Amino acid sequence: MKNLLLFAFALLLSTSGCVLKPTNKHDVFQERAQLPQEEAPHKQNSLEWWYFTGHLRDKATGEQFGVEYVFFHFNVTGKKDWQMVNFALTDPQQKQFRYDYKVERLPQLLAPTLPLSLSMRKRAQRWTLTGQEGRYHLQARMAAHTGHAIDLKTTPAKPVLLHGGTGYEQYGATAQAGYYSYPRMTTTGTIEINGQERQVEGELWYDRQWNCNSVMAKDLGWDWFSIQLDEPREEIMAYQLYNKVTGEGIGGGSHYGAQAQNTHLDQKDFQLETLAYWTSPHSKLRYPNKWRLRIPSQGYDLTITPVMPDQELTLKLFAGIKMHYWEGMCRVEGTHHGKPVKGNSYVEITNRSEVKKIKAGVEEVTAKE
């Protein structure tokens, strides 16, 4: 949802009585990401996030669950800070997907302090994220779905991964954004599903990204993949951006070796093929829903398959606009230099037609100001 969300934020501003004048003049561009400073909120940043996804298993039963938990901070015009939280749980045993979210304007600018202490309230529930540098505490309880909650703590199993080699990812000529990950964090704690609390363990993937307003004027759709392989214990991040106006695509990513070797992936370094599609019964949108990823230089030929097809989120926004995207728990199987491998994945798909619809809503409302 990362680039579609920006259009939603713009729509939020225009419907709240503001003339849309997006800016990234407060964004921070350096030759190399500076840690731990980059962990803290960037003052008046155009758009940044702290993003967790991953697979957890019940210690007693071995049942598997997926979690997405993310804080967004944005200041599109450089004046008022806004914050958003998304929280989703996948239960493949019961074929159940539940999510909750909230967006609100903050009473004051978010301070660049460490350790992180981010929070938001929705009705009687409080969502929090605390910690830094791979050691985090995530606590949340859904207001929209009673009996769904997380209380998780993480520790880094591998060092930080600086995407692009410097912690700044160059999206072709489209944008440059700060980007690093802790792609494998040992995670323990509890989740609650349908009112039943479970002791869980597993591994989460954490993305930290900032300076994302630079894609504002682009008609972009976004496909993003994170992969954690069991053996070898290697990680892969791959993305593709699609420009609806020009028809051009931009691809890239990172391969993170078992000994933390960081290899940047250009578009020419991998091939991503869609093997199947799924049409949502809710939005009627058609999403890719199974993929083949080949990285010849690293010897990988992988198939990525969702644990269940219906992991679509619908965010009800303003002026009658709804934003749909798919983000879900997936399995990975394939070969590494000809030998069988398997692992876990999370995939995010923003439908390419959705971008124009949201942008049209922004322009329509802005024209009336």
VOGU-3710 file (C-alpha; in Angstrom, 3 decimals, decimal comma):
1> mknlllfafa> 0,000/0,000/0,000  3,039/2,214/0,279  2,620/4,454/-2,757  -1,182/4,267/-2,929  -1,251/5,494/0,643  0,335/8,752/-0,440  -2,577/9,518/-2,743  -4,929/8,777/0,139  -3,030/11,221/2,351  -3,288/13,868/-0,341
11> lllstsgcvl> -7,013/13,273/-0,538  -7,246/13,561/3,237  -5,592/16,978/3,133  -7,724/18,306/0,314  -11,000/17,211/1,921  -10,009/18,804/5,234  -9,996/22,266/3,666  -6,391/22,477/2,506  -5,195/23,370/-0,948  -2,893/20,534/-1,933
21> kptnkhdvfq> 0,705/21,768/-2,012  2,858/18,702/-1,420  6,484/19,243/-0,506  9,537/17,211/0,401  11,655/20,196/1,479  11,992/18,753/4,988  13,133/15,315/3,797  16,619/14,116/4,681  18,939/12,878/1,923  22,447/11,779/2,854
31> eraqlpqeea> 25,174/9,715/1,209  24,556/6,937/3,707  21,847/6,166/6,248  23,027/7,096/9,730  22,092/4,625/12,455  20,631/4,760/14,986  19,482/8,299/14,102  17,390/7,152/11,118  15,333/4,946/13,440  13,761/8,029/14,996
41> phkqnsleww> 10,937/9,961/13,313  12,238/12,478/10,777  10,791/15,876/11,610  8,095/16,936/9,111  8,984/14,041/6,802  6,794/13,792/3,707  6,055/10,096/4,332  7,845/7,458/6,400  7,009/4,143/8,039  8,031/1,431/10,486
51> yftghlrdka> 6,742/-1,797/8,923  6,546/-5,337/10,406  5,416/-8,506/8,633  6,047/-12,162/9,291  5,105/-15,705/10,242  4,469/-16,954/13,787  3,670/-20,442/15,093  1,784/-21,611/18,151  4,339/-23,191/20,513  1,845/-25,843/21,622
61> tgeqfgveyv> 0,100/-26,814/18,375  2,491/-25,691/15,641  -0,310/-23,789/13,879  0,908/-20,919/11,715  -0,251/-17,277/11,730  0,687/-14,150/9,804  0,999/-10,621/11,151  1,274/-7,149/9,612  1,777/-4,136/11,874  2,851/-0,706/10,640
71> ffhfnvtgkk> 3,052/2,903/11,802  3,013/5,636/9,156  4,055/9,248/9,786  3,524/11,906/7,124  3,522/15,642/6,598  2,661/16,174/2,947  2,557/20,002/3,018  5,290/20,543/5,622  2,826/21,990/8,141  0,710/19,387/9,959
81> dwqmvnfalt> 1,778/15,920/11,063  -0,459/12,909/10,529  -0,152/9,322/11,678  -1,699/6,044/10,577  -1,609/2,496/11,937  -2,432/-0,713/10,063  -2,787/-4,054/11,859  -3,683/-7,401/10,235  -3,730/-11,071/11,280  -3,946/-14,109/8,998
91> dpqqkqfryd> -5,215/-17,478/10,269  -4,759/-20,005/7,430  -6,204/-22,842/9,544  -9,599/-21,111/9,706  -9,152/-19,261/6,363  -9,678/-16,040/8,293  -8,174/-12,603/7,647  -8,849/-9,720/10,042  -7,511/-6,151/9,985  -7,962/-2,750/11,584
101> ykverlpqll> -6,596/0,751/10,934  -6,869/4,400/11,862  -5,543/7,711/10,509  -5,455/10,950/12,491  -3,851/14,374/12,604  -1,389/14,782/15,457  -1,734/17,708/17,869  1,943/18,582/17,387  4,912/17,644/15,251  6,323/14,202/15,975
111> aptlplslsm> 9,639/14,589/17,810  12,784/12,803/16,508  13,481/10,896/19,731  14,929/7,476/20,557  14,108/4,868/21,563  10,941/4,777/19,499  7,711/5,396/21,373  4,865/5,529/18,843  1,232/5,123/19,811  -2,325/5,647/18,628
121> rkraqrwtlt> -5,746/5,112/20,171  -8,864/3,737/18,493  -11,889/3,742/20,736  -10,819/1,912/23,919  -7,747/0,333/22,319  -4,178/1,650/22,306  -1,629/0,568/19,679  2,063/0,988/20,514  5,541/0,448/19,059  8,617/0,916/21,255
131> gqegryhlqa> 12,325/0,116/20,920  15,032/0,510/18,286  17,603/-1,291/16,120  15,866/-4,644/15,871  14,678/-4,812/19,484  11,029/-3,837/19,505  7,864/-4,313/21,518  4,615/-4,427/19,514  1,293/-4,211/21,350  -2,110/-3,845/19,708
141> rmaahtghai> -5,709/-4,981/20,043  -8,191/-4,581/17,218  -11,136/-2,293/17,847  -12,925/-3,471/14,696  -12,649/-7,194/15,559  -13,035/-8,237/19,198  -10,633/-10,909/20,362  -7,696/-10,179/18,009  -4,453/-8,827/19,491  -0,651/-9,047/19,577
151> dlkttpakpv> 1,976/-8,600/22,281  5,340/-9,380/20,670  9,022/-8,738/21,332  11,816/-9,007/18,767  15,592/-9,387/18,731  17,697/-9,179/15,554  18,923/-12,559/14,258  21,057/-10,830/11,598  22,613/-7,369/11,253  20,813/-4,479/9,608
161> llhggtgyeq> 20,456/-4,609/5,809  21,119/-1,269/4,076  19,277/-1,432/0,766  21,181/-0,002/-2,166  24,347/-0,566/-0,126  23,947/2,821/1,559  20,446/2,699/3,048  19,089/4,731/0,124  17,198/2,901/-2,627  17,125/4,532/-6,074
171> ygataqagyy> 13,843/3,805/-7,879  15,161/4,506/-11,368  14,637/8,165/-12,243  11,392/8,193/-10,245  12,481/8,594/-6,641  15,125/8,046/-3,992  14,102/6,994/-0,513  15,870/5,998/2,660  15,427/2,256/3,182  16,876/-0,350/5,498
181> syprmtttgt> 15,597/-3,573/7,051  16,087/-6,039/9,840  15,034/-8,919/7,600  15,101/-11,648/10,247  14,117/-10,903/13,840  13,515/-13,643/16,388  10,044/-13,002/17,796  8,230/-14,289/20,881  5,082/-13,315/22,731  1,340/-13,796/22,397
191> ieingqerqv> -1,300/-13,361/19,770  -5,031/-13,549/20,314  -7,247/-15,058/17,609  -11,017/-15,160/18,087  -10,547/-14,548/21,791  -8,022/-17,379/22,285  -4,581/-16,307/23,475  -1,656/-18,278/22,073  2,022/-18,367/22,980  3,906/-17,909/19,716
201> egelwydrqw> 7,398/-17,758/18,271  8,733/-17,062/14,816  10,489/-14,460/12,713  9,392/-11,002/11,616  10,732/-8,794/8,828  11,085/-5,071/9,568  11,251/-2,287/6,967  12,201/1,295/7,780  11,670/3,784/4,958  11,446/7,574/4,639
211> ncnsvmakdl> 11,383/10,429/2,063  8,542/8,836/0,095  6,645/11,931/-1,092  8,827/11,960/-4,229  6,506/9,450/-5,921  3,506/11,772/-5,464  3,157/12,873/-9,094  3,741/9,402/-10,509  0,956/7,018/-11,605  2,585/4,084/-9,877
221> gwdwfsiqld> 1,484/0,678/-8,778  3,699/-1,261/-6,367  4,497/-4,959/-5,965  6,819/-5,874/-3,053  8,197/-9,233/-1,904  10,085/-10,237/1,241  11,482/-13,773/1,467  13,093/-15,585/4,408  14,613/-18,917/3,358  14,971/-21,701/5,913
231> epreeimayq> 18,264/-23,124/4,622  20,402/-21,397/3,608  19,264/-18,695/6,008  19,196/-16,011/3,357  16,737/-13,196/2,655  15,513/-11,531/-0,514  13,675/-8,246/-1,036  12,330/-7,561/-4,522  9,992/-4,910/-5,864  8,434/-3,771/-9,110
241> lynkvtgegi> 6,913/-0,344/-9,774  4,516/0,150/-12,687  3,855/3,501/-14,370  0,305/3,575/-15,711  0,960/6,512/-18,033  4,136/5,333/-19,751  3,725/1,595/-19,302  7,271/1,399/-17,976  8,362/-0,776/-15,080  11,138/-0,363/-12,538
251> gggshygaqa> 12,501/-3,304/-10,573  15,103/-3,802/-7,907  15,890/-5,338/-4,565  18,478/-6,941/-2,313  19,913/-10,397/-1,661  21,192/-10,903/1,891  23,526/-13,861/2,241  23,822/-16,287/5,120  26,886/-14,376/6,363  25,149/-10,996/5,869
261> qnthldqkdf> 26,623/-10,379/2,403  24,617/-7,510/0,889  24,078/-7,734/-2,885  22,007/-5,086/-4,645  19,661/-6,426/-7,331  19,012/-4,385/-10,464  16,000/-5,009/-12,653  18,126/-7,119/-15,011  19,253/-9,375/-12,152  15,926/-11,156/-11,601
271> qletlaywts> 12,833/-12,317/-13,454  9,396/-12,189/-11,845  6,576/-14,081/-13,549  2,904/-14,166/-12,531  1,583/-17,743/-12,543  -2,016/-17,206/-11,350  -4,563/-14,499/-10,564  -7,321/-14,024/-7,997  -10,388/-11,783/-8,290  -11,606/-10,289/-5,035
281> phsklrypnk> -15,290/-10,933/-4,245  -15,241/-7,683/-2,252  -13,665/-5,100/-4,576  -13,889/-7,115/-7,838  -10,232/-6,226/-8,458  -7,943/-8,807/-10,058  -4,629/-9,427/-8,304  -1,604/-11,549/-9,173  -1,724/-14,466/-6,710  1,184/-16,786/-7,439
291> wrlripsqgy> 4,663/-15,975/-8,718  7,904/-17,435/-9,992  11,038/-15,524/-8,984  14,381/-16,360/-10,600  17,707/-14,824/-9,569  20,323/-16,508/-11,794  23,350/-14,856/-10,150  22,372/-16,341/-6,775  21,129/-19,676/-8,139  17,507/-19,218/-7,053
301> dltitpvmpd> 14,357/-20,441/-8,806  11,444/-19,914/-6,405  7,656/-20,199/-6,420  5,723/-17,924/-4,046  2,187/-19,026/-3,113  -0,297/-17,333/-0,730  -1,456/-19,463/2,212  -4,983/-18,265/1,309  -6,157/-16,001/-1,513  -8,334/-13,538/0,400
311> qeltlklfag> -5,915/-11,235/2,208  -7,244/-7,993/0,719  -7,605/-4,830/2,797  -10,103/-2,063/2,118  -9,489/1,349/3,669  -12,547/3,590/3,703  -11,270/7,108/3,214  -12,897/10,374/2,249  -15,207/11,756/-0,430  -16,520/8,252/-1,083
321> ikmhywegmc> -13,069/6,898/-1,962  -12,042/3,410/-0,895  -8,491/2,147/-1,220  -7,941/-1,566/-1,851  -4,681/-3,467/-1,690  -3,505/-7,022/-1,104  -0,884/-7,902/1,475  -0,517/-11,407/2,696  1,240/-14,375/4,181  2,880/-16,641/1,568
331> rvegthhgkp> 4,976/-19,816/1,358  8,089/-20,271/-0,758  9,378/-23,424/-2,442  11,963/-23,944/-5,150  15,630/-24,624/-5,732  18,962/-23,058/-4,841  21,684/-24,177/-7,237  19,438/-27,123/-8,036  18,832/-28,214/-4,429  15,341/-27,973/-2,832
341> vkgnsyveit> 14,668/-24,981/-0,588  11,644/-23,572/1,197  10,782/-20,573/3,307  8,343/-17,823/4,220  7,289/-14,668/2,429  5,070/-11,621/2,669  3,833/-9,992/-0,524  2,210/-6,617/-1,118  0,270/-5,922/-4,315  -1,337/-2,595/-5,174
351> nrsevkkika> -3,585/-2,981/-8,194  -2,369/-0,810/-11,027  -5,837/0,518/-11,933  -6,409/1,692/-8,366  -3,828/4,474/-8,586  -5,703/6,416/-11,243  -8,985/6,153/-9,361  -7,522/7,647/-6,169  -5,549/10,308/-8,052  -8,717/11,316/-9,917
361> gveevtake> -10,477/11,738/-6,584  -7,664/13,936/-5,293  -7,745/16,134/-8,381  -11,536/16,432/-8,342  -11,694/17,535/-4,718  -8,683/19,857/-5,076  -10,258/21,573/-8,096  -13,224/22,595/-5,932  -11,038/24,423/-3,414
//
